[in-house]
Amino acid sequence: MSVQPQVSFAGPQASPIGAERIRLLEAVGREGSISGAARSVGVTYKAAWDAIDAMNNLFGRPLVEAQAGGKRGGGTALTPDGVRLVATFHRLQSEMVRAFQVLEPELNGTGLSAASLIWGFFMRTSARNTLRGTITAITDGAVNAEVILAVSDQTSIVAIITRDSVRDLGLFPGRAATALIKAPFVILAPADEAKRTSMRNRVEGVVARREDGAVNSEITLDIGGGKTLTAIITLRSADDIGLKPGDPACALIDASHIILAVD
């Protein structure tokens, strides 16, 4: 039997809010409507509204709001309180998993495994670049979706992932996420030579460091907002383009080479 820690919010004479209702809020943020969110999580339109009303009553303030206009003629979005509730839920869930990890020695012989409980919550990655930001837009396609992640006031990263991944990760505008980019996937060019390109991501910056090895060169760009982006290219390529600390440069990244992760 698999046992996992569960987080829920409860109040006097109010239905508790757990993972299922948090998934409904995530779906509202992602789909932009109550009907779309209901279909996404597999409940009726009435059941979705009843759940949202229960959450509003528990917290004493609206977690979703109607939006007028737009190409779909209006819809529904999460309020700032709704976005904070989703983030708080996932943070509490992660902290509970950490507590289970600390209790691992005491779980011996009980059939519980803290290691299995934390799988999916914690990860180590070989990706050289991890850029945390906030999702600003999601555009659906037939199979894939385009997700825009603002990693600083000056820079946004565009990722192409499947629609299933958008749903499974619970992505919606306003949610925090992290872009993972392997350094070999970053193409560098002098800033004035990369004005026109088919690459979806064109990130300008200034060379902060260059470290040459026997075969490759690791070049790190300062892209503003306290963020950096590192590329690994061949030493010959680095010599050919002549980038050195202080030079303006441009990083080109294919949107399909970006992995998104959430807490």
C-alpha positions in Angstrom: 0.0 0.0 0.0 1.3 3.4 -0.9 0.9 6.1 1.8 1.5 9.7 1.0 1.2 12.9 3.1 -1.8 15.1 2.2 -2.2 18.8 2.7 -5.7 20.3 3.2 -7.2 23.6 4.4 -10.2 23.4 6.6 -12.4 25.7 8.7 -15.5 25.5 10.9 -18.6 24.3 8.9 -16.6 24.4 5.6 -15.5 21.6 3.2 -11.8 21.0 3.3 -9.6 22.1 0.4 -7.2 19.4 -0.8 -5.2 18.5 -3.9 -8.3 17.9 -6.1 -9.7 21.5 -5.5 -6.2 22.9 -6.0 -6.1 21.1 -9.4 -9.4 22.8 -10.2 -8.0 26.2 -9.4 -4.9 25.4 -11.6 -7.3 24.4 -14.4 -9.2 27.7 -14.1 -5.9 29.6 -14.4 -4.9 27.4 -17.4 -8.2 27.2 -19.3 -9.6 30.7 -18.6 -13.1 29.5 -17.9 -15.1 27.4 -15.4 -16.5 25.1 -18.0 -13.1 24.5 -19.5 -11.6 23.8 -16.0 -14.5 21.4 -15.2 -13.8 19.4 -18.4 -10.1 19.4 -17.7 -10.4 17.9 -14.2 -13.4 15.6 -15.0 -16.2 17.2 -13.0 -19.5 18.9 -14.0 -19.9 22.6 -14.4 -22.1 22.8 -11.3 -19.6 20.7 -9.2 -16.8 23.1 -10.3 -18.8 26.1 -9.2 -19.9 24.5 -5.9 -16.2 23.8 -5.2 -15.2 27.3 -6.0 -18.0 28.8 -3.9 -16.8 26.5 -1.0 -13.3 27.7 -1.3 -14.4 31.4 -1.5 -16.4 30.9 1.7 -13.6 29.2 3.5 -11.1 32.0 2.8 -13.6 34.8 2.9 -12.5 36.4 -0.4 -12.8 35.5 -4.1 -10.2 33.1 -5.5 -11.5 33.5 -9.1 -12.8 36.5 -11.0 -14.7 37.2 -14.3 -12.8 38.9 -17.0 -14.5 40.9 -19.7 -13.4 41.2 -23.4 -10.6 39.3 -25.2 -10.8 37.1 -28.2 -13.0 34.6 -26.4 -15.4 37.2 -25.2 -14.4 37.1 -21.6 -13.8 34.3 -19.1 -12.5 33.5 -15.7 -9.1 33.9 -14.1 -7.5 33.4 -10.7 -7.4 36.4 -8.4 -4.0 37.2 -6.8 -5.3 35.4 -3.7 -6.1 32.4 -5.8 -2.6 32.4 -7.2 -1.1 32.7 -3.7 -3.3 29.9 -2.4 -2.0 27.5 -5.1 1.6 28.4 -4.4 1.1 28.1 -0.7 -0.5 24.7 -1.1 2.5 23.4 -3.1 4.9 24.9 -0.6 3.2 23.3 2.3 3.1 20.0 0.5 6.9 20.2 -0.2 7.6 21.0 3.5 5.5 18.1 4.6 7.5 15.8 2.3 10.7 17.2 3.9 9.4 16.3 7.3 8.8 12.8 6.1 12.4 12.6 4.9 13.6 13.7 8.4 11.4 10.9 9.9 12.8 8.2 7.6 14.7 6.4 10.4 11.5 6.1 12.4 9.5 4.7 9.5 11.6 1.6 9.3 9.4 -1.5 9.6 6.2 0.5 9.1 5.9 -0.1 5.3 6.4 3.6 4.7 9.3 5.0 2.6 10.2 8.7 2.7 12.3 8.2 -0.4 9.2 7.1 -2.4 7.2 10.0 -1.0 9.7 12.7 -2.0 10.2 11.3 -5.6 8.8 14.0 -7.9 9.1 16.8 -5.3 12.9 17.0 -5.3 15.3 16.6 -8.2 18.8 17.2 -9.2 19.5 18.2 -12.8 22.4 18.2 -15.1 21.1 21.3 -16.8 23.6 24.1 -16.4 21.0 26.8 -16.6 18.0 27.0 -14.2 16.0 30.2 -14.6 13.2 30.8 -12.2 10.3 33.0 -13.2 6.6 33.6 -13.5 4.4 32.3 -16.3 2.8 35.2 -18.2 1.0 33.4 -21.0 0.0 30.0 -22.4 -1.1 29.5 -26.0 -2.7 26.2 -26.8 -2.1 24.3 -30.1 -3.5 21.0 -31.4 -0.9 18.9 -29.6 1.7 21.3 -28.0 1.4 24.6 -26.1 3.6 27.7 -26.0 4.5 28.8 -22.5 6.0 32.2 -21.8 8.1 32.5 -18.6 9.2 35.9 -17.4 12.6 35.3 -15.7 13.3 39.1 -15.2 11.8 42.4 -16.0 13.8 42.4 -19.2 13.8 38.8 -20.3 11.2 36.2 -21.1 11.8 32.6 -22.1 9.4 30.7 -24.5 9.1 26.9 -24.1 7.1 24.5 -26.3 5.7 21.6 -24.3 2.8 19.2 -24.8 -0.7 20.1 -23.7 -0.6 17.1 -21.4 2.5 18.5 -19.7 0.7 21.9 -19.2 -2.1 20.0 -17.4 0.0 17.6 -15.5 2.3 20.4 -14.2 -0.7 22.5 -13.3 0.6 25.5 -15.3 -1.3 28.8 -15.6 -0.4 32.5 -15.9 0.8 33.8 -12.6 2.3 30.5 -11.4 6.0 30.3 -10.7 8.1 27.8 -12.7 11.7 27.1 -13.6 13.2 26.8 -17.0 16.0 24.1 -17.4 18.3 24.6 -20.3 21.4 22.5 -21.0 24.4 24.6 -21.8 25.2 22.9 -25.2 21.7 23.9 -26.4 22.6 27.6 -26.1 23.9 29.1 -29.3 26.0 32.3 -29.0 26.5 35.1 -31.5 27.7 38.7 -31.3 24.8 40.9 -30.5 24.9 42.8 -33.8 24.9 39.6 -35.9 21.8 38.0 -34.6 19.1 40.5 -35.4 17.1 38.2 -37.6 16.7 34.5 -36.7 14.1 31.8 -36.7 15.0 30.9 -33.1 12.0 31.6 -30.8 14.3 32.7 -28.0 16.8 35.5 -28.5 18.3 36.7 -25.2 20.7 39.6 -25.2 23.3 40.0 -22.5 26.9 40.9 -21.7 29.7 38.3 -21.5 30.5 38.0 -17.7 33.0 35.1 -17.9 34.8 32.9 -20.4 36.6 29.7 -19.3 38.5 27.9 -22.0 39.3 24.2 -21.9 41.2 21.9 -24.3 38.2 21.4 -26.5 35.3 23.5 -25.3 34.7 27.0 -24.0 32.2 27.9 -21.3 30.8 31.4 -21.8 28.4 33.0 -19.3 26.2 35.9 -20.1 24.8 38.4 -17.7 21.2 38.8 -19.0 20.0 41.3 -16.3 17.8 41.0 -13.3 20.6 39.1 -11.5 20.3 36.2 -13.9 22.9 34.5 -16.0 22.9 32.1 -19.0 25.8 29.8 -19.7 26.7 28.2 -23.1 29.2 25.5 -23.9 30.6 25.8 -27.4 33.8 24.5 -29.1 37.0 26.4 -28.4 37.4 27.0 -32.1 33.9 28.6 -32.3 34.6 30.8 -29.3 37.8 32.0 -31.0 36.1 32.6 -34.3 33.3 34.8 -32.8 35.9 36.4 -30.5 33.7 36.9 -27.4 35.4 38.1 -24.3 34.2 39.5 -20.9 32.4 42.8 -21.4 31.3 42.1 -25.0 27.6 42.3 -25.8 26.3 39.0 -27.1 23.1 37.2 -27.9 22.0 33.7 -26.8 19.7 31.8 -29.2 17.7 28.9 -27.8 15.2 26.6 -29.5 11.9 26.7 -27.6 11.6 22.9 -27.8 15.0 22.5 -25.9 13.6 24.1 -22.8 12.2 22.0 -20.0 9.8 23.5 -17.5 9.6 22.4 -13.8 7.5 23.4 -10.9 7.8 23.1 -7.1 
